[in-house]
Structure formats: structure tokens, C-alpha cells
Amino acid sequence: MKTLRDYLNSLSVNDQAEYARRAGTTIGYLRKALSKGQKFDGALARKLDEESGGAVCRHEVRPDVFGPAPTQQGEAA
């Protein structure tokens, strides 16, 4: 969830709210869930990934649902 926190912190307040809206939630919910260590459901994890252009990886947000992140092409296994 560190990537989500870092991504949100890189955005302006207005952009945070817009990102959350596009993902189908609110910035208040995201911040509260982050502070409490709550798990997002798989659908929200997917939307957070898609709406961030991959900056927030669904595999990091919910590895129990999506499995480990695929390795980048060219990375050593």
C-alpha cells in the first residue's frame, strides 16, 4: 500500500479527489483505509491501478487476489 500512499502524496488535493472519483471511491475513504491498514476489494484495487496508469500496482494492493506482480521484461528472474 506504500505505492498508493506515495502516489496520492504526489498529487494535488484536487487531483487526489479526482483520482478517487474516477476509481469509484472518495479520497476520504482511501486515506481512512490506508491509516487503518484495511484491504481494498479486488475491483477497487483494479480501478486504482487502471486510473493511476499502473503507478499503483493491483498486485501490491491485493497480492492475495492478483498474485505476485509480473516481472518486468528484461528483469533478471
C-alpha positions in Angstrom: 0.0 0.0 0.0 3.1 2.2 0.1 2.8 2.8 -3.6 -0.8 4.1 -3.2 0.2 6.4 -0.3 3.2 7.7 -2.3 1.0 8.1 -5.4 -1.6 10.1 -3.5 1.1 12.3 -1.9 2.4 13.1 -5.4 -0.9 14.6 -6.4 -2.5 17.9 -5.6 -5.5 17.8 -3.3 -7.9 18.3 -6.3 -6.1 15.6 -8.3 -6.4 13.2 -5.3 -10.1 13.7 -5.2 -10.4 13.3 -9.0 -8.4 10.1 -9.0 -10.5 8.7 -6.2 -13.7 9.7 -8.0 -12.5 8.0 -11.3 -11.7 4.9 -9.3 -15.3 4.9 -7.8 -14.5 6.0 -4.3 -13.5 9.0 -2.3 -10.2 10.4 -1.1 -11.6 10.2 2.5 -12.2 6.5 2.2 -8.8 5.9 0.7 -7.0 7.8 3.4 -9.0 6.2 6.2 -8.4 2.7 4.8 -4.7 3.4 4.4 -4.4 4.7 8.0 -6.3 1.6 9.4 -4.5 -0.9 7.1 -7.8 -2.1 5.6 -7.8 -4.2 2.5 -9.5 -2.9 -0.6 -11.7 -5.2 -2.6 -10.3 -6.6 -5.8 -12.5 -4.4 -8.0 -11.2 -1.3 -6.3 -7.6 -2.4 -6.4 -8.0 -2.9 -10.2 -9.5 0.5 -10.7 -6.8 2.2 -8.6 -4.3 0.5 -10.8 -6.0 1.4 -14.1 -6.7 5.1 -13.1 -3.1 5.6 -12.0 -1.8 4.3 -15.2 -0.1 1.4 -13.4 1.6 3.6 -10.8 -0.5 1.9 -8.1 0.0 -1.8 -8.9 -3.0 -4.0 -8.1 -0.6 -6.9 -7.3 0.9 -4.8 -4.5 -2.5 -3.6 -3.2 -4.1 -7.1 -3.2 -1.4 -9.8 -3.8 -3.8 -12.3 -2.3 -6.3 -11.7 -5.2 -4.0 -10.9 -8.1 -0.8 -12.8 -7.1 2.7 -11.5 -7.2 3.5 -8.7 -9.7 4.6 -10.0 -13.0 8.3 -9.4 -13.6 9.2 -6.6 -16.0 10.5 -7.6 -19.4 14.3 -7.7 -19.2 14.5 -8.1 -15.5 16.5 -10.9 -14.1 14.3 -13.6 -12.5 
